[in-house]
Structures are given as C-alpha cells and as structure tokens.
Amino acid sequence: MAFDEKLAVRIRKRIGNQKGLVEKQMFGGIAFLLHGNMCVGIHKDELIVRLAAEATDQALREKHTRIFDLSGGRTMKGWILVQPKGLGTDAALGKWVTIGVEYAAWLPAKKRASKKG
C-alpha cells in the first residue's frame, strides 16, 4: 500500500476545486499543494499536515498526532502526522485539512521552475 486511497478521496471532497491546487506524488504517497506549497498529504495511512512552526507543539498535544519524521531522527517543526484514529470523522479530518490549507494559503506562492531548452 503506497497510501490510503480512501483518505485521498475524503481530502479531495473536503478541499474541493480550489484555484492553484495540485496533487503530486511525494514521500511515497500523495501531497496536495496550494500555489506550490504543500498543505496536506498522505503517507501510508497517516495524514501529513503542514502548519506554522510555532503551532507544532500545540498540535502535538492533540490525540493521535506525532511529529513528522521520515528521515530517522531529524524532526521538522511545522509538520505533523495524524494517525487514522484521529481522522475517523469528517469533522476531525476537516479540522486538520483546514489548518493545512489556511497555512499554505498564507505562504507566498512558489514560482514555477523554468524549463531549460
């Protein structure tokens, strides 16, 4: 299983057709990027949420969350994982998706890389 397809469907329903939203394969799963900035993603069956670095500690006090650490020891402020038990309802998923989307919308849009010819 690369990532939870059912969770991806739930996220797509929640996010809708926002201008500037793109799906991209990342972290062995899928990521949702808004104007080039990742807002949420899926790694196996967990939700990756990007949030303000200063909000990380507070988010980690919530049940079923953990630090995003796929590199084996290097923790990343501003990134958390929400375990499946924390995503059981649409409201629970919606809360985390909203946090990620609002943060990504606040960030400056990334410029597209120019193609070299």
DRENVOMI-999535 format. One record per residue: residue in one letter; x, y, z of N, C-alpha, C in turn; residue number from 1. Coordinates in Angstrom, 1 decimal, decimal comma. Atoms other than C-alpha are relative to their C-alpha. Example, Ala and Ser with C-alpha at 12.3 -4.5 7.8 and 13.67 -1.06 7.14 Angstrom:
2
ZALUM;a;0,9;-1,2;0,0;12,3;-4,5;7,8;0,9;1,2;0,0;1
ZALUM;s;-0,9;-1,1;0,0;13,7;-1,1;7,1;-0,8;1,1;0,8;2
END
This chain:
117
ZALUM;m;0,8;-1,2;0,0;0,0;0,0;0,0;0,9;1,2;0,0;1
ZALUM;a;-0,8;-1,3;0,1;1,6;3,3;-1,1;-0,6;1,0;0,9;2
ZALUM;f;0,8;-0,9;-0,9;-1,1;5,4;0,6;-1,4;-0,3;0,0;3
ZALUM;d;1,4;0,3;-0,2;-4,7;5,3;1,7;-0,8;0,7;-1,0;4
ZALUM;e;0,8;-0,6;1,1;-6,8;5,9;-1,4;-1,3;0,6;0,5;5
ZALUM;k;1,3;-0,5;-0,6;-10,0;6,3;0,7;0,2;1,3;0,7;6
ZALUM;l;-0,3;-1,3;-0,6;-8,4;9,1;2,7;0,3;1,0;-1,0;7
ZALUM;a;-0,2;-1,0;1,1;-7,3;10,8;-0,5;-1,3;0,5;-0,6;8
ZALUM;v;1,3;-0,4;0,5;-10,9;10,8;-1,7;-0,7;0,9;1,0;9
ZALUM;r;0,6;-0,9;-1,0;-12,1;12,3;1,6;0,7;1,4;0,0;10
ZALUM;i;-0,7;-1,3;0,1;-9,4;15,0;1,3;-0,5;0,8;-1,2;11
ZALUM;r;0,4;-0,7;1,3;-10,4;15,8;-2,3;-1,4;0,6;0,2;12
ZALUM;k;1,4;-0,5;-0,2;-14,1;16,2;-1,2;0,1;1,2;0,9;13
ZALUM;r;-0,1;-1,1;-1,0;-13,0;18,5;1,7;0,6;1,2;-0,7;14
ZALUM;i;-0,7;-1,2;0,6;-10,7;20,7;-0,4;-0,8;0,6;-1,1;15
ZALUM;g;0,7;-0,5;1,2;-12,8;20,9;-3,5;0,9;0,5;-1,1;16
ZALUM;n;-0,7;-0,5;1,2;-11,7;22,7;-6,6;0,6;1,4;0,2;17
ZALUM;q;-0,7;-1,3;-0,3;-9,5;25,4;-5,2;0,9;0,4;-1,1;18
ZALUM;k;-1,0;-0,5;1,0;-7,6;27,5;-7,7;1,4;-0,1;0,5;19
ZALUM;g;-1,4;0,1;-0,4;-3,9;26,7;-7,6;0,3;-1,3;0,8;20
ZALUM;l;-0,2;1,3;-0,7;-4,4;23,2;-6,0;0,5;-1,1;-1,0;21
ZALUM;v;-0,6;1,0;0,8;-2,3;20,4;-7,4;0,3;-1,2;0,9;22
ZALUM;e;-0,4;1,2;-0,7;-1,8;16,8;-6,4;1,4;-0,5;-0,6;23
ZALUM;k;-1,4;0,4;0,4;1,8;15,4;-6,5;0,4;-1,2;0,8;24
ZALUM;q;-0,6;1,1;-0,7;3,5;12,2;-5,6;1,2;0,4;0,8;25
ZALUM;m;-1,1;-0,4;-0,9;5,7;12,8;-2,6;0,0;-0,9;1,2;26
ZALUM;f;-0,1;0,7;-1,3;7,0;11,0;0,5;-0,5;-1,5;-0,1;27
ZALUM;g;0,5;1,4;0,2;6,0;7,6;-1,0;-1,5;0,0;0,0;28
ZALUM;g;1,5;-0,1;0,0;2,4;8,9;-1,0;-0,4;1,1;-0,9;29
ZALUM;i;0,5;-1,1;0,8;0,5;11,9;-2,3;0,0;1,3;0,9;30
ZALUM;a;0,1;-1,3;-0,7;0,6;15,6;-1,4;-0,9;0,9;-0,8;31
ZALUM;f;0,9;-1,0;0,6;-1,8;18,4;-2,0;0,7;1,3;0,2;32
ZALUM;l;-0,7;-1,3;0,0;-0,1;21,7;-2,9;-0,9;1,1;-0,4;33
ZALUM;l;0,8;-1,2;0,4;-1,7;25,1;-3,0;1,0;1,1;-0,4;34
ZALUM;h;-1,0;-0,9;0,6;0,2;27,5;-5,2;1,4;-0,4;0,3;35
ZALUM;g;-1,3;0,5;-0,1;3,2;25,3;-4,9;0,5;-0,4;1,4;36
ZALUM;n;-0,4;0,3;-1,4;3,2;24,9;-1,1;-0,9;-1,1;0,5;37
ZALUM;m;0,8;1,2;-0,5;2,2;21,6;0,4;-0,9;0,4;1,2;38
ZALUM;c;0,9;-0,3;-1,2;-0,8;21,9;2,8;-0,3;-1,3;0,7;39
ZALUM;v;0,2;1,3;-0,7;-1,6;18,2;3,5;0,5;-1,1;-1,0;40
ZALUM;g;-0,4;1,2;0,8;-0,6;14,8;2,2;-0,3;-1,3;0,7;41
ZALUM;i;0,2;1,4;-0,6;-0,8;11,1;2,9;1,3;-0,8;-0,1;42
ZALUM;h;-1,1;1,0;0,0;2,0;8,8;3,9;-0,6;-1,3;0,6;43
ZALUM;k;0,7;1,3;-0,4;0,7;5,2;4,1;-1,4;0,3;0,4;44
ZALUM;d;1,4;-0,3;-0,4;-2,4;5,7;6,2;-0,1;1,2;1,0;45
ZALUM;e;0,0;-1,2;-0,9;-1,5;8,9;8,1;-0,1;1,3;-0,8;46
ZALUM;l;0,1;-1,3;0,6;-2,3;12,5;7,2;1,2;0,8;0,4;47
ZALUM;i;-1,0;-0,9;-0,2;0,6;14,8;6,8;-0,6;1,4;0,0;48
ZALUM;v;0,6;-1,4;-0,1;-0,3;18,4;7,9;1,1;1,0;0,1;49
ZALUM;r;-1,0;-1,1;-0,1;1,8;21,5;7,3;-0,7;1,1;0,7;50
ZALUM;l;0,6;-1,1;-0,8;1,2;24,2;9,8;1,2;0,9;0,5;51
ZALUM;a;-1,0;-1,0;-0,4;3,0;27,2;11,3;0,9;-0,7;1,0;52
ZALUM;a;-1,0;0,7;-0,9;6,2;26,1;13,1;-0,4;0,2;1,5;53
ZALUM;e;0,4;-0,3;-1,4;5,0;27,8;16,3;-1,3;-0,7;0,5;54
ZALUM;a;1,2;0,7;-0,3;1,8;25,8;16,2;0,2;-1,5;0,2;55
ZALUM;t;-0,3;1,5;-0,1;3,6;22,4;16,2;-0,2;-0,6;1,3;56
ZALUM;d;0,1;0,6;-1,3;3,8;21,8;19,9;-1,4;-0,1;0,5;57
ZALUM;q;1,4;0,0;-0,4;0,2;22,7;20,5;-0,7;-1,1;-0,8;58
ZALUM;a;0,6;1,0;0,8;-0,9;20,4;17,6;0,4;-1,4;0,5;59
ZALUM;l;-0,5;1,3;-0,5;1,2;17,5;19,1;-0,6;-0,3;1,3;60
ZALUM;r;0,7;0,3;-1,2;-0,8;17,8;22,3;-1,3;-0,7;-0,3;61
ZALUM;e;1,2;0,7;0,4;-3,8;16,5;20,4;0,2;-1,5;-0,1;62
ZALUM;k;-0,1;1,5;0,1;-4,6;12,8;20,5;0,3;-0,4;-1,5;63
ZALUM;h;-0,2;0,6;1,3;-3,4;10,7;17,6;0,9;0,8;-0,9;64
ZALUM;t;-1,0;-0,8;0,8;-0,7;13,1;16,4;1,4;-0,4;0,4;65
ZALUM;r;-1,4;0,2;-0,3;3,0;12,7;16,2;0,8;0,9;-1,0;66
ZALUM;i;-0,9;-0,9;0,8;6,0;14,6;14,8;0,2;-0,7;-1,4;67
ZALUM;f;-0,3;0,5;1,3;6,6;14,2;11,1;1,5;-0,3;-0,1;68
ZALUM;d;-1,4;0,4;0,1;9,9;12,3;10,9;0,2;-1,2;-0,8;69
ZALUM;l;-0,2;1,1;0,9;10,5;10,2;7,9;1,5;-0,3;-0,2;70
ZALUM;s;-1,4;0,0;0,3;14,2;10,8;7,9;0,8;-0,8;1,1;71
ZALUM;g;-0,7;0,8;-1,1;15,1;8,8;11,1;0,7;0,9;1,0;72
ZALUM;g;-0,6;-0,8;-1,1;15,8;11,5;13,7;-0,1;1,5;-0,2;73
ZALUM;r;0,0;-1,5;0,2;15,5;14,9;12,1;-1,5;0,4;0,0;74
ZALUM;t;1,4;-0,5;-0,1;12,3;16,4;13,3;-0,2;1,3;-0,7;75
ZALUM;m;0,3;-1,2;0,8;10,6;19,1;11,3;-1,1;0,8;0,6;76
ZALUM;k;1,0;-0,8;-0,5;8,8;21,9;13,0;-0,9;0,5;-1,1;77
ZALUM;g;0,9;-0,4;1,1;5,7;22,9;11,1;-0,6;-1,2;-0,8;78
ZALUM;w;0,5;1,2;0,7;4,9;19,3;10,0;-0,4;-1,0;1,1;79
ZALUM;i;0,4;1,0;-0,9;2,9;16,7;11,9;-0,7;-1,1;-0,8;80
ZALUM;l;0,8;1,1;0,5;1,3;13,3;11,2;-1,2;-0,2;0,9;81
ZALUM;v;1,2;0,3;-0,7;-2,2;12,5;12,2;-0,4;-1,5;-0,3;82
ZALUM;q;0,3;1,4;0,2;-2,9;8,8;12,7;-1,5;-0,2;-0,3;83
ZALUM;p;1,3;0,3;0,5;-6,0;7,1;11,3;-1,1;0,2;1,1;84
ZALUM;k;1,0;-0,1;-1,0;-7,8;7,1;14,7;-0,3;1,5;0,2;85
ZALUM;g;0,3;-1,4;-0,2;-7,6;10,9;14,7;-0,7;0,6;-1,2;86
ZALUM;l;0,6;-0,5;1,2;-9,3;11,1;11,3;-1,4;-0,7;-0,3;87
ZALUM;g;1,2;0,8;0,2;-12,4;9,0;11,9;-1,3;0,7;-0,4;88
ZALUM;t;1,2;-0,8;0,5;-15,0;11,7;11,3;0,4;1,0;-1,0;89
ZALUM;d;-0,2;-1,1;0,9;-15,4;14,2;8,6;0,5;1,3;0,7;90
ZALUM;a;-0,3;-1,2;-0,8;-15,2;17,0;11,2;1,5;-0,1;0,4;91
ZALUM;a;-1,4;0,2;-0,4;-11,8;15,6;12,5;0,9;0,2;-1,2;92
ZALUM;l;-0,8;-0,2;1,2;-10,4;15,4;9,0;0,0;1,4;-0,4;93
ZALUM;g;0,2;-1,4;0,5;-11,8;18,8;8,1;0,8;1,0;0,8;94
ZALUM;k;-0,8;-0,9;-0,9;-10,1;20,4;11,1;1,4;0,1;-0,5;95
ZALUM;w;-1,4;0,1;0,4;-6,6;19,2;10,0;0,2;0,6;-1,4;96
ZALUM;v;-0,1;-0,5;1,4;-7,2;19,9;6,3;-0,1;1,5;0,0;97
ZALUM;t;0,2;-1,4;-0,1;-8,4;23,4;7,1;1,3;0,7;0,5;98
ZALUM;i;-1,3;-0,6;-0,5;-5,2;24,1;9,2;1,0;0,0;-1,1;99
ZALUM;g;-1,0;0,1;1,0;-3,0;22,9;6,4;-0,3;0,9;-1,2;100
ZALUM;v;0,3;-0,9;1,2;-4,8;24,8;3,6;0,1;1,4;0,4;101
ZALUM;e;-0,1;-1,4;-0,4;-5,0;28,0;5,6;1,5;0,4;0,1;102
ZALUM;y;-1,4;-0,4;-0,1;-1,3;27,9;6,3;0,6;0,1;-1,4;103
ZALUM;a;-0,5;-0,1;1,4;-0,4;27,1;2,7;-0,4;1,2;-0,7;104
ZALUM;a;0,5;-1,2;0,7;-2,6;29,9;1,5;0,7;1,3;0,5;105
ZALUM;w;-0,7;-1,1;-0,5;-0,8;32,3;3,8;1,5;0,2;-0,5;106
ZALUM;l;-1,3;0,0;0,5;2,6;31,4;2,4;0,1;0,6;-1,4;107
ZALUM;p;-0,1;-0,5;1,3;3,9;33,2;-0,7;0,0;-1,1;-1,1;108
ZALUM;a;0,1;1,0;1,0;3,2;31,3;-3,9;1,4;-0,3;-0,5;109
ZALUM;k;-1,3;0,3;0,6;6,2;29,4;-5,3;0,0;0,2;-1,5;110
ZALUM;k;-0,1;-0,2;1,4;7,4;30,3;-8,7;0,3;-1,3;-0,7;111
ZALUM;r;-0,3;1,2;0,8;7,4;27,6;-11,3;1,4;0,0;-0,5;112
ZALUM;a;-1,3;0,1;0,5;10,7;26,3;-12,3;0,0;0,2;-1,6;113
ZALUM;s;0,0;-0,2;1,4;11,6;27,4;-15,8;0,7;-1,2;-0,7;114
ZALUM;k;-0,6;1,1;0,8;12,3;24,7;-18,4;1,2;0,5;-0,8;115
ZALUM;k;-1,1;-0,3;0,7;15,7;24,7;-19,8;0,0;-0,7;-1,4;116
ZALUM;g;0,2;0,6;1,4;15,8;24,1;-23,6;1,3;-0,1;-0,6;117
END
